[in-house]
Amino acid sequence: MTRLEAAPLTEAPALLKGNLRSARCETQRRAIGDQALFFRAWLRRPVTIGAVMPTRAPLARAMARAAASIGCGAVVELGGGTGPITRALIDSLPSPRSLVVIERDPAFHRLLAHRFPTLRILYGDAEDLLDMLDADNVGRVSTIVSSLPRVGWSLGRQRRILKQCFSLLAADGVFLEFSYGAGSPVPGILVNELSLVAHRLERLWANFPPATVWGYRRVRAARTAVQVLASG
Ligand SMILES: C[S@@+](CC[C@H](N)C(=O)[O-])C[C@H]1O[C@@H](n2cnc3c(N)ncnc32)[C@H](O)[C@@H]1O
């Protein structure tokens, strides 16, 4: 029996308030711990980590909203970090079990595996995406949610990762990524080369720094979507 169940009715509201307060404290403690862990990881490997702090909740929720609105296949998250987007995806997706997370930092990978024990959290580099997911038998993928840091990456590395993403995605699948600012995070040259269409899905002016959620589809899939809309 919990303390709340055992308490006389007159004490129940106070205990409930106490429980809520301690849950809020726990969330704040975890957020501060995550920020410290993230910042230390960034100091050690700034190019790999690519940001000084984890993605804030409103932006994480916007990414998850976009993912939840697309198809019904598996969702692959690239670069889980301390898990803000992972958590938002779990809250938004109809079946969080179809979520696979890839993380190449060992400390973040351990943390994610501990925090989300029912998810498939794979340790490795997004450059080996196909091999990793082949072995994991993930099935049809409708959405890839990326927060990989691109700054300082060669075009070749970005191309290798994107090509694998689009060979993994279903024909109408979507690759989601956010940028701080208004520009496309995927360089225009790769958008053209891989015959993609880029859409700004949502702008978050109130985020710090302001951010934009982007979706990328293959040109043919985008045309089909427009045709369906036009004929409807
Ligand atoms: C900008 S952080 C985002 C972390 C988290 N998703 C968030 O929103 O706070 C980028 C994450 O991608 C991971 N990462 C960087 N390069 C990677 C790669 N090639 N393959 C897999 N993960 C990678 C980093 O370790 C880091 O956790």
The ligand as an SDF file (V2000), in Angstrom:
LIG
                    3D

 27 29  0  0  0  0  0  0  0  0999 V2000
   22.8030   18.1760  -31.5570 C   0  0  0  0  0  0  0  0  0  0  0  0
   22.8840   16.6870  -30.6130 S   0  0  0  0  0  0  0  0  0  0  0  0
   21.1400   16.3330  -30.4630 C   0  0  0  0  0  0  0  0  0  0  0  0
   20.8590   15.4090  -29.3380 C   0  0  0  0  0  0  0  0  0  0  0  0
   19.3810   15.2180  -28.9950 C   0  0  0  0  0  0  0  0  0  0  0  0
   18.6670   14.5780  -30.0660 N   0  0  0  0  0  0  0  0  0  0  0  0
   18.7220   16.5170  -28.6870 C   0  0  0  0  0  0  0  0  0  0  0  0
   17.8480   16.9140  -29.4460 O   0  0  0  0  0  0  0  0  0  0  0  0
   19.0820   17.1470  -27.6770 O   0  0  0  0  0  0  0  0  0  0  0  0
   23.4670   15.5350  -31.7990 C   0  0  0  0  0  0  0  0  0  0  0  0
   23.5220   14.0860  -31.3350 C   0  0  0  0  0  0  0  0  0  0  0  0
   23.9150   13.2800  -32.4450 O   0  0  0  0  0  0  0  0  0  0  0  0
   24.9010   12.3530  -32.0340 C   0  0  0  0  0  0  0  0  0  0  0  0
   25.7090   12.0400  -33.2350 N   0  0  0  0  0  0  0  0  0  0  0  0
   26.6130   12.8270  -33.8480 C   0  0  0  0  0  0  0  0  0  0  0  0
   27.1150   12.2250  -34.9320 N   0  0  0  0  0  0  0  0  0  0  0  0
   26.4980   11.0270  -35.0210 C   0  0  0  0  0  0  0  0  0  0  0  0
   26.5740    9.9500  -35.9330 C   0  0  0  0  0  0  0  0  0  0  0  0
   27.3950    9.9990  -36.9870 N   0  0  0  0  0  0  0  0  0  0  0  0
   25.7910    8.8650  -35.7410 N   0  0  0  0  0  0  0  0  0  0  0  0
   24.9360    8.8100  -34.6720 C   0  0  0  0  0  0  0  0  0  0  0  0
   24.8210    9.7900  -33.7670 N   0  0  0  0  0  0  0  0  0  0  0  0
   25.5890   10.8950  -33.9270 C   0  0  0  0  0  0  0  0  0  0  0  0
   25.6850   13.0920  -30.9600 C   0  0  0  0  0  0  0  0  0  0  0  0
   26.3920   12.2130  -30.1320 O   0  0  0  0  0  0  0  0  0  0  0  0
   24.5500   13.8260  -30.2460 C   0  0  0  0  0  0  0  0  0  0  0  0
   23.9670   13.0130  -29.2780 O   0  0  0  0  0  0  0  0  0  0  0  0
  1  2  1  0
  2  3  1  0
  2 10  1  0
  3  4  1  0
  4  5  1  0
  5  6  1  0
  5  7  1  0
  7  8  2  0
  7  9  1  0
 10 11  1  0
 11 12  1  0
 11 26  1  0
 12 13  1  0
 13 14  1  0
 13 24  1  0
 14 15  1  0
 14 23  1  0
 15 16  2  0
 16 17  1  0
 17 18  1  0
 17 23  2  0
 18 19  1  0
 18 20  2  0
 20 21  1  0
 21 22  2  0
 22 23  1  0
 24 25  1  0
 24 26  1  0
 26 27  1  0
M  CHG  2   2   1   9  -1
M  END
$$$$
